[in-house]
Amino acid sequence: MKNRKGTVRAIQEGTFSYAEDFVTESGRVLPGIDIAYEIYGRMNADKSNAILICHPLTADAHAAGWHEGDRKPGWWDIAIGPGKAFDTDQFCVISSNVLGGCSGSTGPASIHPTTGRPWATDFPIVTIGDMVRAQKLLIDDLGITRLFAVAGGSMGGMQVLQWAVSYPEMVRRVVAIATTASSGPQQIAFNAIGRRAVTDDPEWKDGHYYGVAFPKKGLSLARMIGHTTYLSSESMYEKFGRDTLLAQKDEPDLSPDFQVESYLDYQGGSFTGRFDANAYLYITKAVDLFDLSTNNTLSEGLSPVRAKCLVISITSDWLYPPSESKEIVSALLENGVEAEYAEIRSHYGHDAFLIEGGQLNYIIGRFLSRICSKDVMYTPVVTIEKNATIEAASAVLIRRGINHLPVTDASGRLSGIVTSWDIAKAVACRLERLEEIITTDVVCTAPEESIEQATEKMTKNSISALPVVDADNRVLGIITSEGLSRLLGRY
């Protein structure tokens, strides 16, 4: 039975440091980088239950739960935690701050190792691809060879799609929300206006304002512009209408007269207290440069994708409208990728994926819970040919640290399976040939078979591993009871 929905505390907060040169897509070199991250929930034995969360434009690694002194929980607390879409009783959820950010990861405010001063605008231009490559280094350092899923909304959705393209064999599932595969001219225009607001502020000082001043007015205005694009006309009417502040004045003047103006002033002012102006410039530029199409064709650009995909749009989102999500799904389906499209029906606009917890948890939870054998199988699978010796099989089991070894014929078709227990008995009986000890009547599972069905087979036959085979009986992977235990723990 599923746990009651609740908040979650990060079990690990840290900074991953990469000491070697990091070469950006532009060819510039960062002599080492730091990536801040938080982890919620625990990894299972083979680390097959890890989900990476990619954050939107101005968020950070603190995606869920509370830090001491917080006035509100992490930015996606509605979706991460026990019983929620990203169920921390089932999954290990990892969230990191992007390269170029200002919340613990290397960015323009970081100290240049040569000058001893902040990088400022000497920092290289970074792309969504650079951000994802930095995340990949973190995931490698955590010992994860394959992610169960990568998920995120807005700019986070861009990172998700980039993951699926750049590292197709590392991602089982993707959840891309309220995003695009290529920034359009309207989106670029709003970001350009926001950047101009910052760079035209006299306090910006060509980006070298650290320790001297801070372009509060410019960054505040940029945030006001950006925040307006996250809302919808309907939500603004509902929240503000034409409510005024005139009761506080003798007569109208050029200062704010409407509640919506006061609200945007507050949003802009509070933003300057938590975000770096240069980081805003670099991150919005990365969003503008994002384009996954190849030869002006999205299907060609998405051709490397192998993951099962869920693309979610928001009905009232005019920043990244549903048509852009549908285009992504069409391109994926054209490539034969298993892809689903869903809509969050909301009048909250682009920000709905941060607000509509009920719909979000239902749509994503349903997608992630439909787990089949291919989603949890261990790959690449280690096999051995049936004409091998027991000594050779023993060496493979010891070297790989595994207990189950599928045995194949010369064409790669499954012939049987041998376990470490079989090897122990063979040594005791002084046997030499593998054919003398393999189990030939092997219980298998198909890639699309549900894990519930696979578990039932394992229980019924008192076995702890199932080879995953295709229609030609070729071994695709193997699933073990250890690998299933945490994924099934919530039922």
C-alpha positions as semicolon CSV with decimal commas, in nm:
position;residue;x (nm);y (nm);z (nm)
1;M;0,000;0,000;0,000
2;K;0,129;0,344;-0,087
3;N;0,249;0,570;0,193
4;R;0,064;0,885;0,285
5;K;0,184;1,184;0,090
6;G;0,429;1,395;0,286
7;T;0,740;1,607;0,274
8;V;1,088;1,462;0,257
9;R;1,425;1,562;0,396
10;A;1,738;1,546;0,183
11;I;1,953;1,254;0,297
12;Q;2,258;1,410;0,134
13;E;2,351;1,766;0,042
14;G;2,684;1,825;-0,117
15;T;2,904;1,963;-0,390
16;F;3,066;1,744;-0,653
17;S;3,405;1,878;-0,757
18;Y;3,555;1,788;-1,093
19;A;3,925;1,873;-1,082
20;E;4,004;1,829;-1,452
21;D;3,952;2,080;-1,733
22;F;3,592;2,111;-1,848
23;V;3,578;2,215;-2,213
24;T;3,257;2,394;-2,308
25;E;3,084;2,352;-2,643
26;S;3,226;2,693;-2,742
27;G;3,579;2,557;-2,689
28;R;3,653;2,757;-2,374
29;V;3,807;2,579;-2,076
30;L;3,695;2,585;-1,716
31;P;3,980;2,454;-1,496
32;G;3,760;2,236;-1,280
33;I;3,394;2,278;-1,189
34;D;3,167;2,236;-0,886
35;I;2,810;2,107;-0,905
36;A;2,583;2,145;-0,600
37;Y;2,327;1,870;-0,546
38;E;2,075;1,720;-0,304
39;I;1,956;1,358;-0,277
40;Y;1,617;1,240;-0,148
41;G;1,540;0,872;-0,085
42;R;1,788;0,588;-0,095
43;M;1,943;0,399;-0,385
44;N;1,879;0,028;-0,414
45;A;2,166;-0,222;-0,435
46;D;2,231;-0,183;-0,808
47;K;2,143;0,190;-0,815
48;S;1,872;0,126;-1,073
49;N;1,609;0,342;-0,900
50;A;1,782;0,680;-0,943
51;I;1,587;0,971;-1,092
52;L;1,755;1,298;-1,190
53;I;1,549;1,617;-1,151
54;C;1,651;1,909;-1,374
55;H;1,548;2,253;-1,248
56;P;1,382;2,542;-1,434
57;L;1,546;2,876;-1,508
58;T;1,601;3,036;-1,166
59;A;1,561;2,739;-0,932
60;D;1,840;2,533;-0,774
61;A;1,932;2,196;-0,623
62;H;1,691;2,241;-0,331
63;A;1,394;2,073;-0,497
64;A;1,205;1,935;-0,196
65;G;1,175;1,946;0,182
66;W;1,286;2,219;0,416
67;H;1,616;2,377;0,507
68;E;1,653;2,542;0,844
69;G;1,511;2,894;0,824
70;D;1,315;2,828;0,501
71;R;0,989;3,019;0,457
72;K;0,877;2,761;0,202
73;P;0,991;2,414;0,094
74;G;1,198;2,324;-0,214
75;W;1,067;2,442;-0,548
76;W;0,911;2,103;-0,649
77;D;0,800;1,980;-0,310
78;I;0,452;1,916;-0,455
79;A;0,598;1,631;-0,666
80;I;0,889;1,486;-0,464
81;G;0,839;1,284;-0,148
82;P;0,658;0,983;-0,004
83;G;0,350;0,895;-0,209
84;K;0,408;1,172;-0,464
85;A;0,496;1,144;-0,834
86;F;0,865;1,101;-0,755
87;D;0,803;0,867;-0,464
88;T;1,105;0,866;-0,234
89;D;0,987;0,539;-0,078
90;Q;1,047;0,387;-0,421
91;F;1,304;0,606;-0,596
92;C;1,627;0,785;-0,515
93;V;1,580;1,142;-0,640
94;I;1,881;1,357;-0,728
95;S;1,859;1,730;-0,798
96;S;2,153;1,947;-0,899
97;N;2,217;2,315;-0,966
98;V;2,315;2,387;-1,326
99;L;2,659;2,487;-1,448
100;G;2,649;2,866;-1,485
101;G;2,418;2,904;-1,186
102;C;2,472;3,083;-0,859
103;S;2,361;2,838;-0,591
104;G;2,673;2,634;-0,530
105;S;2,762;2,533;-0,885
106;T;3,039;2,701;-1,083
107;G;2,917;3,019;-1,249
108;P;3,009;3,383;-1,317
109;A;3,024;3,463;-0,942
110;S;3,274;3,181;-0,879
111;I;3,637;3,269;-0,819
112;H;3,870;3,249;-1,119
113;P;4,164;3,030;-1,005
114;T;4,421;3,249;-1,179
115;T;4,303;3,601;-1,093
116;G;4,154;3,525;-0,752
117;R;3,853;3,737;-0,848
118;P;3,505;3,636;-0,968
119;W;3,487;3,523;-1,328
120;A;3,216;3,781;-1,403
121;T;3,174;3,820;-1,781
122;D;3,503;3,641;-1,844
123;F;3,304;3,326;-1,773
124;P;3,254;3,124;-2,094
125;I;2,915;3,097;-2,261
126;V;2,756;2,769;-2,155
127;T;2,485;2,570;-2,327
128;I;2,215;2,328;-2,215
129;G;2,448;2,059;-2,350
130;D;2,727;2,183;-2,120
131;M;2,489;2,174;-1,824
132;V;2,394;1,815;-1,903
133;R;2,757;1,706;-1,948
134;A;2,832;1,848;-1,603
135;Q;2,536;1,656;-1,459
136;K;2,666;1,341;-1,628
137;L;2,995;1,380;-1,439
138;L;2,801;1,399;-1,113
139;I;2,594;1,091;-1,198
140;D;2,911;0,900;-1,291
141;D;3,069;1,001;-0,960
142;L;2,765;0,865;-0,773
143;G;2,829;0,527;-0,939
144;I;2,506;0,527;-1,140
145;T;2,534;0,358;-1,478
146;R;2,174;0,406;-1,587
147;L;1,907;0,648;-1,466
148;F;1,555;0,519;-1,417
149;A;1,429;0,860;-1,531
150;V;1,524;1,219;-1,597
151;A;1,252;1,478;-1,535
152;G;1,202;1,853;-1,535
153;G;0,995;2,145;-1,654
154;S;1,068;2,455;-1,865
155;M;1,449;2,487;-1,889
156;G;1,456;2,164;-1,689
157;G;1,260;2,001;-1,972
158;M;1,526;2,117;-2,217
159;Q;1,790;1,942;-2,008
160;V;1,573;1,629;-2,002
161;L;1,552;1,619;-2,381
162;Q;1,927;1,686;-2,408
163;W;1,994;1,393;-2,174
164;A;1,782;1,164;-2,394
165;V;1,976;1,273;-2,705
166;S;2,328;1,288;-2,559
167;Y;2,315;0,975;-2,342
168;P;2,041;0,753;-2,485
169;E;2,173;0,435;-2,323
170;M;2,181;0,593;-1,978
171;V;1,816;0,697;-1,957
172;R;1,521;0,458;-1,926
173;R;1,245;0,720;-1,910
174;V;1,210;1,093;-1,963
175;V;0,947;1,334;-1,833
176;A;0,961;1,669;-2,014
177;I;0,711;1,932;-1,898
178;A;0,611;2,272;-2,041
179;T;0,916;2,291;-2,262
180;T;1,044;2,305;-2,617
181;A;1,305;2,135;-2,833
182;S;1,408;2,466;-2,987
183;S;1,374;2,819;-2,849
184;G;1,155;3,029;-3,076
185;P;1,187;3,400;-3,164
186;Q;0,921;3,514;-2,916
187;Q;1,091;3,329;-2,630
188;I;1,429;3,467;-2,734
189;A;1,283;3,819;-2,755
190;F;1,161;3,818;-2,395
191;N;1,497;3,688;-2,272
192;A;1,680;3,952;-2,477
193;I;1,471;4,231;-2,321
194;G;1,544;4,092;-1,975
195;R;1,918;4,082;-2,042
196;R;1,909;4,437;-2,178
197;A;1,741;4,550;-1,857
198;V;2,039;4,411;-1,663
199;T;2,318;4,533;-1,889
200;D;2,170;4,884;-1,917
201;D;2,176;4,923;-1,540
202;P;2,470;5,157;-1,457
203;E;2,554;4,937;-1,160
204;W;2,619;4,638;-1,386
205;K;2,964;4,777;-1,476
206;D;3,017;4,535;-1,766
207;G;2,958;4,249;-1,526
208;H;3,239;4,340;-1,285
209;Y;3,016;4,463;-1,003
210;Y;3,115;4,211;-0,737
211;G;3,218;4,376;-0,411
212;V;3,135;4,716;-0,556
213;A;2,766;4,738;-0,643
214;F;2,478;4,526;-0,768
215;P;2,246;4,597;-1,063
216;K;1,929;4,555;-0,855
217;K;1,707;4,773;-1,072
218;G;1,804;4,595;-1,392
219;L;1,773;4,243;-1,250
220;S;1,444;4,332;-1,082
221;L;1,304;4,457;-1,412
222;A;1,428;4,143;-1,591
223;R;1,248;3,929;-1,336
224;M;0,927;4,131;-1,376
225;I;0,939;4,074;-1,752
226;G;1,014;3,703;-1,718
227;H;0,755;3,646;-1,447
228;T;0,484;3,797;-1,664
229;T;0,548;3,529;-1,926
230;Y;0,496;3,256;-1,664
231;L;0,139;3,369;-1,592
232;S;-0,174;3,366;-1,806
233;S;-0,428;3,639;-1,874
234;E;-0,696;3,438;-1,692
235;S;-0,484;3,380;-1,382
236;M;-0,388;3,748;-1,368
237;Y;-0,753;3,851;-1,389
238;E;-0,840;3,605;-1,114
239;K;-0,554;3,717;-0,890
240;F;-0,562;4,093;-0,951
241;G;-0,842;4,198;-1,185
242;R;-0,822;4,576;-1,204
243;D;-0,780;4,616;-0,829
244;T;-0,608;4,944;-0,755
245;L;-0,402;5,112;-0,486
246;L;-0,581;5,443;-0,534
247;A;-0,736;5,430;-0,186
248;Q;-0,384;5,496;-0,057
249;K;-0,342;5,807;-0,274
250;D;-0,506;6,142;-0,317
251;E;-0,495;6,101;-0,696
252;P;-0,329;5,880;-0,963
253;D;0,037;5,945;-1,040
254;L;0,320;5,770;-1,224
255;S;0,391;5,529;-0,936
256;P;0,208;5,192;-0,931
257;D;-0,170;5,237;-0,928
258;F;-0,272;4,870;-0,972
259;Q;-0,226;4,562;-0,754
260;V;-0,059;4,373;-1,040
261;E;0,210;4,643;-1,058
262;S;0,276;4,611;-0,685
263;Y;0,293;4,231;-0,719
264;L;0,551;4,248;-0,997
265;D;0,754;4,503;-0,798
266;Y;0,762;4,255;-0,510
267;Q;0,863;3,965;-0,736
268;G;1,145;4,167;-0,888
269;G;1,271;4,295;-0,555
270;S;1,273;3,959;-0,380
271;F;1,452;3,799;-0,676
272;T;1,751;4,031;-0,645
273;G;1,811;3,900;-0,296
274;R;1,869;3,542;-0,409
275;F;2,003;3,545;-0,766
276;D;2,314;3,674;-0,937
277;A;2,263;3,912;-1,228
278;N;2,541;3,764;-1,442
279;A;2,409;3,411;-1,383
280;Y;2,072;3,532;-1,515
281;L;2,242;3,658;-1,832
282;Y;2,429;3,331;-1,890
283;I;2,140;3,097;-1,817
284;T;1,890;3,283;-2,036
285;K;2,149;3,286;-2,315
286;A;2,182;2,906;-2,282
287;V;1,803;2,878;-2,318
288;D;1,810;3,094;-2,632
289;L;2,084;2,884;-2,792
290;F;1,896;2,559;-2,731
291;D;1,800;2,378;-3,051
292;L;1,784;2,001;-3,085
293;S;1,685;1,996;-3,450
294;T;1,934;1,868;-3,707
295;N;1,923;1,996;-4,065
296;N;1,612;2,192;-3,958
297;T;1,441;1,863;-3,876
298;L;1,340;1,777;-3,521
299;S;1,287;1,408;-3,590
300;E;1,647;1,382;-3,710
301;G;1,771;1,569;-3,404
302;L;1,579;1,339;-3,171
303;S;1,678;1,022;-3,357
304;P;1,924;0,903;-3,086
305;V;1,647;0,887;-2,822
306;R;1,578;0,538;-2,686
307;A;1,396;0,617;-2,361
308;K;1,024;0,585;-2,302
309;C;0,899;0,944;-2,307
310;L;0,623;1,143;-2,141
311;V;0,576;1,498;-2,269
312;I;0,339;1,720;-2,071
313;S;0,206;2,060;-2,174
314;I;-0,014;2,316;-1,997
315;T;-0,331;2,433;-2,169
316;S;-0,283;2,802;-2,079
317;D;0,095;2,817;-2,133
318;W;0,173;3,076;-2,399
319;L;0,550;3,078;-2,333
320;Y;0,586;2,712;-2,439
321;P;0,241;2,633;-2,578
322;P;0,100;2,280;-2,621
323;S;0,181;2,288;-2,993
324;E;0,553;2,271;-2,910
325;S;0,506;1,965;-2,687
326;K;0,297;1,796;-2,956
327;E;0,574;1,861;-3,208
328;I;0,822;1,682;-2,979
329;V;0,590;1,382;-2,943
330;S;0,530;1,366;-3,319
331;A;0,904;1,365;-3,387
332;L;0,962;1,090;-3,129
333;L;0,681;0,874;-3,270
334;E;0,819;0,925;-3,620
335;N;1,142;0,768;-3,494
336;G;0,959;0,471;-3,345
337;V;1,012;0,588;-2,987
338;E;0,748;0,502;-2,728
339;A;0,612;0,847;-2,642
340;E;0,304;0,977;-2,461
341;Y;0,146;1,321;-2,460
342;A;-0,053;1,463;-2,167
343;E;-0,195;1,802;-2,074
344;I;-0,231;1,977;-1,742
345;R;-0,560;2,165;-1,767
346;S;-0,498;2,487;-1,580
347;H;-0,543;2,861;-1,605
348;Y;-0,216;2,927;-1,416
349;G;-0,008;2,946;-1,732
350;H;0,351;2,826;-1,760
351;D;0,392;2,810;-1,381
352;A;0,119;2,544;-1,351
353;F;0,376;2,264;-1,328
354;L;0,486;2,421;-0,999
355;I;0,128;2,459;-0,873
356;E;-0,104;2,184;-1,003
357;G;0,013;1,908;-0,771
358;G;-0,293;1,687;-0,815
359;Q;-0,276;1,657;-1,193
360;L;0,103;1,645;-1,196
361;N;0,125;1,363;-0,943
362;Y;-0,144;1,161;-1,120
363;I;0,004;1,193;-1,470
364;I;0,367;1,135;-1,374
365;G;0,294;0,877;-1,105
366;R;0,090;0,672;-1,353
367;F;0,371;0,690;-1,610
368;L;0,647;0,591;-1,367
369;S;0,444;0,312;-1,204
370;R;0,393;0,126;-1,532
371;I;0,727;-0,046;-1,494
372;C;0,820;-0,342;-1,710
373;S;1,115;-0,579;-1,720
374;K;1,318;-0,372;-1,964
375;D;1,295;-0,074;-1,727
376;V;1,472;-0,255;-1,444
377;M;1,695;-0,506;-1,620
378;Y;2,066;-0,483;-1,565
379;T;2,261;-0,403;-1,883
380;P;2,497;-0,466;-2,042
381;V;2,437;-0,826;-1,939
382;V;2,734;-1,058;-1,889
383;T;2,696;-1,398;-2,059
384;I;2,914;-1,700;-2,126
385;E;2,904;-1,960;-2,402
386;K;2,796;-2,310;-2,302
387;N;3,120;-2,473;-2,423
388;A;3,321;-2,277;-2,163
389;T;3,481;-2,438;-1,860
390;I;3,358;-2,414;-1,503
391;E;3,683;-2,238;-1,418
392;A;3,610;-1,970;-1,679
393;A;3,253;-1,924;-1,553
394;S;3,378;-1,898;-1,195
395;A;3,628;-1,630;-1,297
396;V;3,352;-1,424;-1,463
397;L;3,125;-1,446;-1,157
398;I;3,405;-1,340;-0,922
399;R;3,544;-1,066;-1,145
400;R;3,201;-0,913;-1,209
401;G;3,072;-0,963;-0,857
402;I;2,752;-1,133;-0,979
403;N;2,564;-1,447;-0,878
404;H;2,376;-1,532;-1,200
405;L;2,535;-1,594;-1,540
406;P;2,319;-1,658;-1,850
407;V;2,467;-1,922;-2,082
408;T;2,430;-1,876;-2,459
409;D;2,502;-2,070;-2,775
410;A;2,730;-1,943;-3,050
411;S;2,453;-1,726;-3,198
412;G;2,380;-1,552;-2,867
413;R;2,055;-1,737;-2,791
414;L;1,988;-1,838;-2,433
415;S;2,081;-2,197;-2,357
416;G;2,063;-2,195;-1,979
417;I;2,180;-2,023;-1,664
418;V;2,445;-2,096;-1,403
419;T;2,471;-1,954;-1,052
420;S;2,751;-1,915;-0,800
421;W;2,582;-2,196;-0,603
422;D;2,606;-2,422;-0,909
423;I;2,976;-2,342;-0,937
424;A;3,032;-2,425;-0,570
425;K;2,865;-2,764;-0,615
426;A;3,066;-2,830;-0,932
427;V;3,393;-2,762;-0,752
428;A;3,289;-2,996;-0,471
429;C;3,206;-3,267;-0,727
430;R;3,525;-3,197;-0,927
431;L;3,338;-3,124;-1,248
432;E;3,504;-2,931;-1,531
433;R;3,255;-2,868;-1,812
434;L;2,990;-2,598;-1,780
435;E;2,738;-2,809;-1,971
436;E;2,734;-3,051;-1,678
437;I;2,586;-2,799;-1,435
438;I;2,378;-2,541;-1,624
439;T;2,005;-2,521;-1,575
440;T;1,856;-2,550;-1,924
441;D;1,490;-2,510;-1,831
442;V;1,520;-2,136;-1,771
443;V;1,232;-1,917;-1,660
444;C;1,255;-1,591;-1,857
445;T;1,072;-1,261;-1,892
446;A;0,995;-1,049;-2,198
447;P;1,101;-0,682;-2,216
448;E;0,741;-0,555;-2,195
449;E;0,629;-0,788;-1,916
450;S;0,534;-0,600;-1,599
451;I;0,754;-0,626;-1,293
452;E;0,455;-0,763;-1,104
453;Q;0,441;-1,054;-1,350
454;A;0,818;-1,099;-1,331
455;T;0,806;-1,102;-0,951
456;E;0,526;-1,358;-0,957
457;K;0,742;-1,584;-1,177
458;M;1,035;-1,550;-0,940
459;T;0,820;-1,628;-0,635
460;K;0,639;-1,919;-0,798
461;N;0,964;-2,082;-0,914
462;S;1,171;-1,988;-0,606
463;I;1,437;-1,814;-0,812
464;S;1,618;-1,484;-0,760
465;A;1,695;-1,381;-1,119
466;L;1,524;-1,370;-1,458
467;P;1,697;-1,328;-1,793
468;V;1,518;-1,080;-2,020
469;V;1,499;-1,219;-2,373
470;D;1,364;-1,095;-2,705
471;A;1,144;-1,285;-2,952
472;D;1,451;-1,471;-3,085
473;N;1,552;-1,581;-2,733
474;R;1,854;-1,351;-2,733
475;V;1,951;-1,215;-2,393
476;L;1,885;-0,843;-2,351
477;G;1,949;-0,814;-1,978
478;I;1,880;-0,969;-1,641
479;I;1,668;-0,864;-1,345
480;T;1,728;-0,978;-0,989
481;S;1,524;-0,988;-0,672
482;E;1,764;-0,734;-0,522
483;G;1,697;-0,495;-0,807
484;L;1,320;-0,533;-0,771
485;S;1,300;-0,514;-0,394
486;R;1,303;-0,136;-0,357
487;L;1,090;-0,070;-0,663
488;L;0,821;-0,302;-0,529
489;G;0,857;-0,189;-0,169
490;R;0,567;0,056;-0,192
491;Y;0,306;-0,206;-0,288
